Amino acid sequence: MATYSLAQLAEQVQGVVRGDPELSIGTVGGIEEVSAGGLTFAEDARRLQDALASPAAAILTKPNLPIPPDSGKSFLLHPAPRLAWAKILALYSPFQTPEPGVHPTVIMGDDCELGDEVSLMPYVTLGNRVKIGHRVKVYPFCYIGDDSEIGDDSVLYPHVTIMPRVQVGERVIIHPGAVIGGDGYGYVQHDGIHHKIPQIGRVVIEDDVEIGCNTTIDRATTGETRIGKGTKIDNLVQIAHNVRIGEHCLLVSQVGIAGSSTLGHHVILAGQVGVKDHVHIGDQVVVGAQGGVSKNLPANGIYWGTPAIPHREWLQVLAYLYKLPELAKRVDELEKKARER
């Protein structure tokens, strides 16, 4: 693992050192698991007290928190320490960056275009007319179908499948097992038989999107399925044909979005949220875990439950729900007294 001085880390995140700038930091970790001599992270005063009692040699924290002068530790001060922590963790990542080059086992179709410093690792398969941008990293056993494009600085981890005619933007990260551009789920019933509707559209993934493990994004019946810039998608998410996701949305694990639904920008769907087909969710909407969206939701609201309703209403419903056993008992007692009269 890499080793940096505290001053070097401060330079990476535009922070300020208080203490020993030449302190060598070979490990980083949370307060509970940081090793002696390492760097840990404390975002508030309570966590700072815990960090001061830890074996860490240095603490990343806010400049406005009370720092004792005789703690024996050094400090890296940053106004947004969580953001700085994310950048520092990337420096200590165990994932090795592959060297540029095309491994001999790579299978490449006709008329493919490769940018500068591309890394194609063992057993990657490219279809025909595939375009790979500069500094793209494609890990082993990935498949990229005909006429697909991968933008500059994107990363495809092992066993990613990119079906034909998929456009992936710049700085996109796709984690193992994801399938982009599989068939949309479309059938027409005739004489009791389900006949497949060919899915001939495409998928467009805009810049700075991240897609989690074993997530599936279906190509459109016609037209396109589109994932907006900066959206982050967790593991095991299903996005159906012709769905359009706005910019900077967060889709948490096991979300399912049915065909032709649309999401505005900065929408958050918590775990296991289900969205009906042809539904529109407005900008900056939050839907709580296991919510079921069956109708359009206006912008700037927080919704909960199935069907999803405004959060305040859901809390009222929940309060009565917990009283149902008591209410049922009282009804039984009243019915018994009525029969005895």
C-alpha angles and dihedrals in degrees: 000000000000122000124213134178116242088247091056091051090049090053091051093054100028092245134143127246122223109187129009111005092189093056107133114232113197099160138032129197148149119278093263096051107024113130126228110284094019134119122254135181132239121179101180140026095265093052090044090061089051091048092051089057093049126093091250116128093206137027129207108214146135120293093230096059119102106263116189112231094220101048094116090229134105123232137216107204123203132160091225102036096170090058090046089049091055091053092048093049088056089058090057097043114142091216109105116222108235119236115250114266145088116268116229091242093061114116113212128186128215125301097007118164122212124193127217121296094008117168116210108177129202120313098005113153124206123190125214123305094007115164119208118189130219120300094002115160119209115184126211123301097015120146123207115187133220119300094006124141130209116196128226120293095007122145128213112190123208121307097011113153120208110185123209122298097017119146116207118188132217125299092010118156119205117185128215120298098013116144117206119189102014117153118293114239102256130147138156120211119224125167090350094305126113109229118198118245107216112240105218102160128095144236125243119197111190126213125299096014120147121204122195133226118295094001117148127210113185124215119243125266085232126343115019149307106223133196112197128233117284096008115148119210122193129215123295097018121151119209114182133212120301094007114148118205118194128225124295097005124156118219112185126208120304096011112154123200118188125219125301095004119140133211126199124221124299094012116161120205111185124213119313096003112159122207122198121228121274093018125138121213114196129231119292095007120155120205116192126231117297091007118156116217110202101157140028116294119209120231128278098023138126114223135186141179137025112318089026113243132171111296095241091054090047091055089053091050090048092052091056092042091061089051094054096097090052092045092048090052091051092049090051090051092049092048090050092051090047091054092049094057 
